[in-house]
């Protein structure tokens, strides 16, 4: 949006909100309002609850990962080497320890599936934070 258009929009908005409205005007505006449909309110509550659960699970997973990072990384490295020797692809040593911490934190939650990497962008970002800290493999 260009500056002249923004200034025009700001001026229009200021003029609109600066208008004095009578009680009749306010009553007429309120009479136009319709209550929010129940299915929309249910979906909003469901989404809020899912976000709360994701935040709780990630907080537990972060604490668990901080306390057990060395053990988790050692276990993942061991399993990854065994898979490689068996002819399978090795595990991702950056995200797999965090995934194990997430699984530990998700135990006991009825909505644990909302904290999966495929259903929550927040969880995916948390799982892949080691990628951003990782140094390049090739040094110049």
N, CA, C and O atoms as a DFTB+ gen file, in Angstrom:
560 C
 N C O
     1  1       0.854      -1.164       0.000
     2  2       0.000       0.000       0.000
     3  2       0.903       1.231       0.000
     4  3       1.879       1.291       0.748
     5  1       0.581       2.194      -0.825
     6  2       1.382       3.398      -0.949
     7  2       1.028       4.394       0.155
     8  3      -0.055       4.334       0.737
     9  1       1.952       5.303       0.431
    10  2       1.774       6.262       1.521
    11  2       0.548       7.153       1.344
    12  3      -0.180       7.349       2.317
    13  1       0.275       7.704       0.159
    14  2      -0.932       8.549       0.039
    15  2      -2.220       7.775       0.327
    16  3      -3.142       8.296       0.955
    17  1      -2.270       6.523      -0.141
    18  2      -3.465       5.711       0.112
    19  2      -3.602       5.401       1.598
    20  3      -4.704       5.423       2.145
    21  1      -2.479       5.114       2.245
    22  2      -2.493       4.838       3.678
    23  2      -2.969       6.071       4.459
    24  3      -3.769       5.952       5.387
    25  1      -2.469       7.261       4.074
    26  2      -2.890       8.492       4.753
    27  2      -4.391       8.721       4.559
    28  3      -5.088       9.118       5.492
    29  1      -4.883       8.469       3.345
    30  2      -6.316       8.628       3.073
    31  2      -7.140       7.661       3.930
    32  3      -8.155       8.046       4.510
    33  1      -6.694       6.409       4.004
    34  2      -7.410       5.413       4.807
    35  2      -7.378       5.779       6.288
    36  3      -8.380       5.627       6.987
    37  1      -6.234       6.258       6.769
    38  2      -6.143       6.666       8.171
    39  2      -7.063       7.834       8.463
    40  3      -7.723       7.874       9.502
    41  1      -7.106       8.786       7.542
    42  2      -7.985       9.944       7.732
    43  2      -9.448       9.517       7.732
    44  3     -10.235      10.007       8.542
    45  1      -9.819       8.613       6.835
    46  2     -11.199       8.122       6.789
    47  2     -11.559       7.387       8.068
    48  3     -12.653       7.564       8.603
    49  1     -10.648       6.570       8.556
    50  2     -10.901       5.826       9.791
    51  2     -11.027       6.783      10.975
    52  3     -11.915       6.621      11.812
    53  1     -10.150       7.770      11.048
    54  2     -10.238       8.744      12.140
    55  2     -11.567       9.485      12.104
    56  3     -12.189       9.698      13.145
    57  1     -12.007       9.879      10.906
    58  2     -13.283      10.587      10.775
    59  2     -14.447       9.690      11.184
    60  3     -15.386      10.147      11.836
    61  1     -14.389       8.426      10.806
    62  2     -15.465       7.494      11.153
    63  2     -15.573       7.319      12.665
    64  3     -16.668       7.380      13.225
    65  1     -14.436       7.100      13.324
    66  2     -14.473       6.841      14.761
    67  2     -14.660       8.110      15.582
    68  3     -15.022       8.032      16.756
    69  1     -14.421       9.275      14.990
    70  2     -14.614      10.524      15.711
    71  2     -16.080      10.958      15.717
    72  3     -16.448      11.842      16.491
    73  1     -16.924      10.361      14.878
    74  2     -18.336      10.728      14.823
    75  2     -19.013      10.421      16.153
    76  3     -18.778       9.378      16.762
    77  1     -19.846      11.338      16.585
    78  2     -20.647      11.103      17.782
    79  2     -21.887      10.323      17.367
    80  3     -22.545      10.670      16.386
    81  1     -22.197       9.299      18.095
    82  2     -23.349       8.474      17.773
    83  2     -24.367       8.588      18.900
    84  3     -24.021       8.632      20.080
    85  1     -25.609       8.634      18.502
    86  2     -26.683       8.726      19.494
    87  2     -26.973       7.326      20.031
    88  3     -26.489       6.324      19.505
    89  1     -27.763       7.290      21.075
    90  2     -28.174       6.009      21.641
    91  2     -28.959       5.181      20.653
    92  3     -28.852       3.955      20.636
    93  1     -29.760       5.856      19.815
    94  2     -30.529       5.135      18.798
    95  2     -29.610       4.486      17.766
    96  3     -29.829       3.352      17.343
    97  1     -28.573       5.235      17.371
    98  2     -27.607       4.677      16.403
    99  2     -26.926       3.431      16.963
   100  3     -26.781       2.425      16.268
   101  1     -26.510       3.509      18.223
   102  2     -25.831       2.364      18.856
   103  2     -26.796       1.196      18.977
   104  3     -26.414       0.052      18.727
   105  1     -28.039       1.464      19.355
   106  2     -29.041       0.394      19.479
   107  2     -29.310      -0.248      18.127
   108  3     -29.458      -1.466      18.029
   109  1     -29.373       0.579      17.077
   110  2     -29.610       0.040      15.739
   111  2     -28.439      -0.838      15.285
   112  3     -28.646      -1.888      14.676
   113  1     -27.225      -0.410      15.580
   114  2     -26.039      -1.202      15.213
   115  2     -26.040      -2.527      15.973
   116  3     -25.754      -3.579      15.401
   117  1     -26.363      -2.466      17.263
   118  2     -26.383      -3.697      18.071
   119  2     -27.495      -4.641      17.637
   120  3     -27.350      -5.859      17.739
   121  1     -28.617      -4.082      17.147
   122  2     -29.727      -4.920      16.694
   123  2     -29.352      -5.704      15.443
   124  3     -29.934      -6.752      15.166
   125  1     -28.386      -5.202      14.692
   126  2     -27.951      -5.894      13.484
   127  2     -27.080      -7.106      13.798
   128  3     -26.953      -8.017      12.980
   129  1     -26.481      -7.112      14.991
   130  2     -25.595      -8.220      15.364
   131  2     -26.380      -9.504      15.519
   132  3     -27.509      -9.511      16.011
   133  1     -25.771     -10.572      15.098
   134  2     -26.348     -11.895      15.276
   135  2     -25.435     -12.678      16.201
   136  3     -24.221     -12.475      16.177
   137  1     -25.980     -13.555      17.005
   138  2     -25.107     -14.361      17.863
   139  2     -24.225     -15.277      17.015
   140  3     -24.603     -15.716      15.929
   141  1     -23.062     -15.542      17.541
   142  2     -22.131     -16.421      16.846
   143  2     -22.721     -17.827      16.787
   144  3     -23.219     -18.326      17.796
   145  1     -22.673     -18.468      15.629
   146  2     -23.240     -19.819      15.508
   147  2     -22.540     -20.804      16.462
   148  3     -21.327     -20.724      16.658
   149  1     -23.299     -21.718      17.046
   150  2     -22.731     -22.665      18.012
   151  2     -21.595     -23.519      17.437
   152  3     -20.623     -23.806      18.136
   153  1     -21.713     -23.924      16.170
   154  2     -20.649     -24.754      15.604
   155  2     -19.349     -23.967      15.456
   156  3     -18.264     -24.530      15.598
   157  1     -19.455     -22.678      15.174
   158  2     -18.261     -21.841      15.098
   159  2     -17.634     -21.661      16.478
   160  3     -16.411     -21.695      16.615
   161  1     -18.466     -21.471      17.497
   162  2     -17.952     -21.343      18.867
   163  2     -17.298     -22.649      19.313
   164  3     -16.262     -22.629      19.976
   165  1     -17.899     -23.781      18.950
   166  2     -17.314     -25.077      19.304
   167  2     -15.951     -25.251      18.629
   168  3     -14.998     -25.706      19.262
   169  1     -15.859     -24.894      17.354
   170  2     -14.585     -25.015      16.634
   171  2     -13.532     -24.099      17.247
   172  3     -12.365     -24.478      17.351
   173  1     -13.933     -22.901      17.653
   174  2     -12.991     -21.968      18.273
   175  2     -12.483     -22.519      19.606
   176  3     -11.286     -22.459      19.886
   177  1     -13.391     -23.057      20.427
   178  2     -12.976     -23.641      21.715
   179  2     -12.057     -24.848      21.501
   180  3     -11.068     -25.023      22.213
   181  1     -12.395     -25.666      20.519
   182  2     -11.575     -26.844      20.206
   183  2     -10.160     -26.427      19.796
   184  3      -9.175     -27.010      20.250
   185  1     -10.075     -25.436      18.953
   186  2      -8.762     -24.963      18.492
   187  2      -7.964     -24.357      19.639
   188  3      -6.756     -24.574      19.736
   189  1      -8.625     -23.602      20.506
   190  2      -7.946     -23.023      21.665
   191  2      -7.416     -24.114      22.593
   192  3      -6.296     -24.029      23.098
   193  1      -8.234     -25.131      22.807
   194  2      -7.816     -26.248      23.665
   195  2      -6.639     -26.994      23.051
   196  3      -5.708     -27.376      23.759
   197  1      -6.675     -27.204      21.740
   198  2      -5.567     -27.880      21.067
   199  2      -4.276     -27.086      21.211
   200  3      -3.221     -27.663      21.473
   201  1      -4.350     -25.784      21.045
   202  2      -3.147     -24.952      21.200
   203  2      -2.613     -25.005      22.619
   204  3      -1.400     -25.029      22.827
   205  1      -3.510     -25.022      23.598
   206  2      -3.085     -25.109      24.997
   207  2      -2.349     -26.428      25.243
   208  3      -1.304     -26.457      25.894
   209  1      -2.906     -27.513      24.716
   210  2      -2.277     -28.829      24.889
   211  2      -0.900     -28.850      24.223
   212  3       0.055     -29.378      24.792
   213  1      -0.796     -28.285      23.031
   214  2       0.498     -28.247      22.334
   215  2       1.516     -27.470      23.156
   216  3       2.661     -27.901      23.290
   217  1       1.111     -26.328      23.708
   218  2       2.042     -25.545      24.534
   219  2       2.494     -26.329      25.757
   220  3       3.674     -26.309      26.107
   221  1       1.565     -27.020      26.408
   222  2       1.922     -27.816      27.587
   223  2       2.880     -28.943      27.219
   224  3       3.886     -29.154      27.896
   225  1       2.572     -29.660      26.158
   226  2       3.421     -30.783      25.750
   227  2       4.808     -30.290      25.357
   228  3       5.808     -30.914      25.712
   229  1       4.882     -29.185      24.633
   230  2       6.193     -28.664      24.242
   231  2       7.003     -28.186      25.435
   232  3       8.226     -28.327      25.443
   233  1       6.352     -27.629      26.434
   234  2       7.070     -27.208      27.639
   235  2       7.659     -28.421      28.358
   236  3       8.807     -28.389      28.802
   237  1       6.872     -29.486      28.471
   238  2       7.364     -30.715      29.112
   239  2       8.487     -31.315      28.275
   240  3       9.509     -31.733      28.819
   241  1       8.306     -31.361      26.958
   242  2       9.323     -31.938      26.070
   243  2      10.619     -31.139      26.123
   244  3      11.703     -31.723      26.112
   245  1      10.528     -29.832      26.178
   246  2      11.732     -28.995      26.247
   247  2      12.507     -29.262      27.532
   248  3      13.731     -29.385      27.509
   249  1      11.796     -29.350      28.648
   250  2      12.462     -29.662      29.920
   251  2      13.096     -31.043      29.888
   252  3      14.238     -31.222      30.310
   253  1      12.347     -32.017      29.384
   254  2      12.873     -33.384      29.312
   255  2      14.089     -33.451      28.390
   256  3      15.077     -34.114      28.704
   257  1      14.011     -32.768      27.261
   258  2      15.121     -32.773      26.311
   259  2      16.356     -32.112      26.923
   260  3      17.471     -32.600      26.743
   261  1      16.166     -31.014      27.639
   262  2      17.300     -30.333      28.275
   263  2      17.964     -31.224      29.321
   264  3      19.188     -31.225      29.455
   265  1      17.157     -31.980      30.058
   266  2      17.707     -32.844      31.113
   267  2      18.327     -34.125      30.569
   268  3      19.251     -34.656      31.185
   269  1      17.854     -34.638      29.441
   270  2      18.282     -35.948      28.938
   271  2      18.869     -35.900      27.535
   272  3      18.885     -36.919      26.845
   273  1      19.344     -34.757      27.103
   274  2      19.799     -34.613      25.717
   275  2      20.919     -35.584      25.368
   276  3      20.886     -36.209      24.308
   277  1      21.900     -35.718      26.237
   278  2      23.036     -36.594      25.940
   279  2      22.582     -38.040      25.800
   280  3      23.003     -38.738      24.877
   281  1      21.721     -38.497      26.717
   282  2      21.225     -39.875      26.649
   283  2      20.408     -40.108      25.380
   284  3      20.558     -41.132      24.714
   285  1      19.544     -39.150      25.054
   286  2      18.715     -39.303      23.856
   287  2      19.564     -39.352      22.599
   288  3      19.334     -40.182      21.720
   289  1      20.540     -38.469      22.512
   290  2      21.404     -38.451      21.327
   291  2      22.231     -39.735      21.224
   292  3      22.430     -40.251      20.124
   293  1      22.711     -40.252      22.346
   294  2      23.489     -41.494      22.330
   295  2      22.612     -42.668      21.877
   296  3      23.043     -43.497      21.075
   297  1      21.391     -42.729      22.390
   298  2      20.491     -43.820      22.017
   299  2      20.145     -43.753      20.528
   300  3      20.121     -44.777      19.846
   301  1      19.879     -42.549      20.029
   302  2      19.549     -42.389      18.614
   303  2      20.746     -42.750      17.742
   304  3      20.581     -43.403      16.711
   305  1      21.945     -42.336      18.137
   306  2      23.142     -42.667      17.359
   307  2      23.348     -44.178      17.310
   308  3      23.710     -44.725      16.268
   309  1      23.120     -44.850      18.433
   310  2      23.290     -46.306      18.480
   311  2      22.280     -47.005      17.566
   312  3      22.644     -47.899      16.803
   313  1      21.026     -46.600      17.644
   314  2      19.995     -47.200      16.800
   315  2      20.263     -46.875      15.333
   316  3      20.050     -47.717      14.461
   317  1      20.722     -45.677      15.065
   318  2      21.007     -45.267      13.692
   319  2      22.127     -46.111      13.088
   320  3      22.035     -46.539      11.938
   321  1      23.182     -46.348      13.865
   322  2      24.281     -47.196      13.376
   323  2      23.804     -48.625      13.123
   324  3      24.181     -49.250      12.132
   325  1      22.963     -49.139      14.043
   326  2      22.446     -50.502      13.871
   327  2      21.571     -50.596      12.615
   328  3      21.633     -51.587      11.887
   329  1      20.775     -49.584      12.369
   330  2      19.948     -49.577      11.162
   331  2      20.828     -49.553       9.913
   332  3      20.562     -50.262       8.943
   333  1      21.860     -48.744       9.946
   334  2      22.747     -48.628       8.791
   335  2      23.448     -49.953       8.509
   336  3      23.572     -50.371       7.358
   337  1      23.906     -50.612       9.586
   338  2      24.561     -51.917       9.412
   339  2      23.586     -52.955       8.882
   340  3      23.984     -53.880       8.174
   341  1      22.306     -52.804       9.221
   342  2      21.279     -53.747       8.757
   343  2      20.770     -53.444       7.356
   344  3      19.879     -54.133       6.858
   345  1      21.326     -52.420       6.715
   346  2      20.929     -52.107       5.352
   347  2      19.771     -51.123       5.245
   348  3      19.247     -50.895       4.154
   349  1      19.373     -50.542       6.364
   350  2      18.292     -49.554       6.327
   351  2      18.888     -48.155       6.390
   352  3      20.065     -47.980       6.708
   353  1      18.071     -47.178       6.088
   354  2      18.528     -45.797       6.176
   355  2      18.741     -45.398       7.630
   356  3      17.954     -45.794       8.490
   357  1      19.781     -44.627       7.928
   358  2      19.994     -44.197       9.313
   359  2      18.949     -43.170       9.727
   360  3      18.274     -42.575       8.887
   361  1      18.827     -42.972      11.034
   362  2      17.886     -41.985      11.558
   363  2      18.465     -40.581      11.436
   364  3      19.679     -40.409      11.326
   365  1      17.612     -39.606      11.456
   366  2      18.039     -38.208      11.457
   367  2      18.500     -37.869      12.874
   368  3      17.681     -37.774      13.788
   369  1      19.786     -37.689      13.054
   370  2      20.331     -37.499      14.399
   371  2      20.034     -36.114      14.960
   372  3      20.335     -35.848      16.124
   373  1      19.456     -35.238      14.170
   374  2      19.121     -33.905      14.660
   375  2      17.685     -33.836      15.191
   376  3      17.447     -33.251      16.247
   377  1      16.743     -34.418      14.478
   378  2      15.348     -34.329      14.923
   379  2      14.894     -35.525      15.747
   380  3      13.952     -35.408      16.531
   381  1      15.537     -36.656      15.587
   382  2      15.078     -37.872      16.277
   383  2      15.153     -37.762      17.805
   384  3      14.215     -38.199      18.472
   385  1      16.217     -37.203      18.396
   386  2      16.213     -37.062      19.863
   387  2      15.064     -36.175      20.358
   388  3      14.456     -36.457      21.390
   389  1      14.777     -35.118      19.626
   390  2      13.661     -34.255      20.020
   391  2      12.327     -34.983      19.852
   392  3      11.406     -34.786      20.645
   393  1      12.225     -35.813      18.833
   394  2      10.988     -36.574      18.640
   395  2      10.759     -37.533      19.805
   396  3       9.627     -37.721      20.250
   397  1      11.840     -38.137      20.295
   398  2      11.714     -39.028      21.464
   399  2      11.267     -38.244      22.693
   400  3      10.440     -38.727      23.467
   401  1      11.806     -37.035      22.882
   402  2      11.373     -36.191      24.001
   403  2       9.900     -35.813      23.848
   404  3       9.164     -35.759      24.833
   405  1       9.478     -35.555      22.626
   406  2       8.080     -35.216      22.367
   407  2       7.173     -36.406      22.669
   408  3       6.097     -36.234      23.242
   409  1       7.592     -37.597      22.292
   410  2       6.804     -38.794      22.599
   411  2       6.671     -38.979      24.105
   412  3       5.596     -39.315      24.601
   413  1       7.773     -38.759      24.837
   414  2       7.724     -38.878      26.290
   415  2       6.741     -37.866      26.872
   416  3       5.942     -38.203      27.746
   417  1       6.801     -36.635      26.390
   418  2       5.938     -35.587      26.926
   419  2       4.471     -35.800      26.561
   420  3       3.588     -35.342      27.286
   421  1       4.199     -36.479      25.463
   422  2       2.822     -36.673      24.997
   423  2       2.091     -37.782      25.740
   424  3       0.869     -37.888      25.639
   425  1       2.809     -38.597      26.475
   426  2       2.161     -39.711      27.186
   427  2       1.147     -39.172      28.176
   428  3       1.423     -38.222      28.908
   429  1      -0.017     -39.775      28.194
   430  2      -1.044     -39.420      29.158
   431  2      -1.982     -38.329      28.696
   432  3      -2.980     -38.064      29.367
   433  1      -1.705     -37.687      27.581
   434  2      -2.606     -36.657      27.072
   435  2      -3.625     -37.296      26.143
   436  3      -3.274     -38.090      25.270
   437  1      -4.873     -36.947      26.338
   438  2      -5.920     -37.485      25.471
   439  2      -5.806     -36.906      24.068
   440  3      -6.156     -37.566      23.090
   441  1      -5.318     -35.676      23.969
   442  2      -5.188     -35.016      22.674
   443  2      -3.735     -35.004      22.206
   444  3      -3.301     -34.030      21.591
   445  1      -3.001     -36.029      22.474
   446  2      -1.581     -36.061      22.118
   447  2      -1.369     -35.951      20.613
   448  3      -0.314     -35.496      20.170
   449  1      -2.350     -36.359      19.829
   450  2      -2.201     -36.311      18.371
   451  2      -2.129     -34.883      17.844
   452  3      -1.659     -34.682      16.724
   453  1      -2.577     -33.879      18.605
   454  2      -2.484     -32.493      18.136
   455  2      -1.052     -31.986      18.199
   456  3      -0.724     -30.959      17.606
   457  1      -0.202     -32.704      18.916
   458  2       1.203     -32.300      19.028
   459  2       2.086     -33.118      18.102
   460  3       3.243     -33.387      18.422
   461  1       1.549     -33.513      16.959
   462  2       2.371     -34.245      16.002
   463  2       3.007     -33.253      15.039
   464  3       2.453     -32.179      14.803
   465  1       4.162     -33.599      14.480
   466  2       4.844     -32.683      13.561
   467  2       4.040     -32.368      12.304
   468  3       4.255     -31.336      11.669
   469  1       3.124     -33.248      11.949
   470  2       2.341     -33.005      10.733
   471  2       1.082     -32.195      10.992
   472  3       0.480     -31.677      10.051
   473  1       0.671     -32.075      12.253
   474  2      -0.557     -31.336      12.532
   475  2      -0.305     -29.985      13.175
   476  3      -1.234     -29.190      13.317
   477  1       0.933     -29.708      13.567
   478  2       1.212     -28.454      14.250
   479  2       2.531     -27.869      13.750
   480  3       3.581     -28.504      13.846
   481  1       2.462     -26.670      13.222
   482  2       3.663     -25.989      12.750
   483  2       4.591     -25.669      13.913
   484  3       5.813     -25.695      13.760
   485  1       4.019     -25.368      15.072
   486  2       4.823     -25.071      16.256
   487  2       5.670     -26.274      16.642
   488  3       6.848     -26.125      16.966
   489  1       5.086     -27.456      16.610
   490  2       5.828     -28.676      16.945
   491  2       6.905     -28.938      15.897
   492  3       8.028     -29.305      16.243
   493  1       6.579     -28.756      14.640
   494  2       7.573     -28.966      13.582
   495  2       8.763     -28.027      13.765
   496  3       9.913     -28.441      13.619
   497  1       8.489     -26.776      14.081
   498  2       9.587     -25.824      14.314
   499  2      10.432     -26.248      15.502
   500  3      11.658     -26.148      15.459
   501  1       9.781     -26.726      16.575
   502  2      10.533     -27.147      17.742
   503  2      11.411     -28.358      17.406
   504  3      12.560     -28.435      17.841
   505  1      10.872     -29.290      16.638
   506  2      11.641     -30.479      16.272
   507  2      12.868     -30.137      15.425
   508  3      13.901     -30.797      15.535
   509  1      12.760     -29.128      14.597
   510  2      13.838     -28.821      13.658
   511  2      14.726     -27.673      14.115
   512  3      15.463     -27.121      13.299
   513  1      14.684     -27.296      15.376
   514  2      15.520     -26.184      15.838
   515  2      16.999     -26.525      15.791
   516  3      17.826     -25.623      15.664
   517  1      17.353     -27.782      15.886
   518  2      18.774     -28.156      15.804
   519  2      19.331     -27.896      14.417
   520  3      20.531     -27.660      14.273
   521  1      18.499     -27.934      13.403
   522  2      18.972     -27.653      12.052
   523  2      19.471     -26.219      11.943
   524  3      20.452     -25.960      11.245
   525  1      18.816     -25.290      12.616
   526  2      19.215     -23.893      12.519
   527  2      20.504     -23.626      13.281
   528  3      21.257     -22.724      12.913
   529  1      20.772     -24.383      14.324
   530  2      21.992     -24.200      15.105
   531  2      23.187     -24.925      14.512
   532  3      24.332     -24.618      14.845
   533  1      22.929     -25.874      13.644
   534  2      23.976     -26.730      13.105
   535  2      24.932     -25.928      12.216
   536  3      24.504     -25.085      11.426
   537  1      26.192     -26.197      12.354
   538  2      27.206     -25.559      11.502
   539  2      27.253     -26.283      10.164
   540  3      26.874     -27.452      10.082
   541  1      27.703     -25.623       9.137
   542  2      27.807     -26.314       7.836
   543  2      28.768     -27.494       7.917
   544  3      29.756     -27.460       8.651
   545  1      28.464     -28.529       7.156
   546  2      29.312     -29.707       7.145
   547  2      30.618     -29.448       6.413
   548  3      31.639     -30.061       6.727
   549  1      30.595     -28.561       5.454
   550  2      31.783     -28.259       4.660
   551  2      32.393     -26.953       5.128
   552  3      31.726     -25.919       5.155
   553  1      33.629     -27.006       5.485
   554  2      34.316     -25.786       5.931
   555  2      35.186     -25.269       4.787
   556  3      35.882     -26.033       4.118
   557  1      35.131     -23.987       4.585
   558  2      35.922     -23.369       3.514
   559  2      37.219     -22.821       4.059
   560  3      38.018     -22.263       3.307
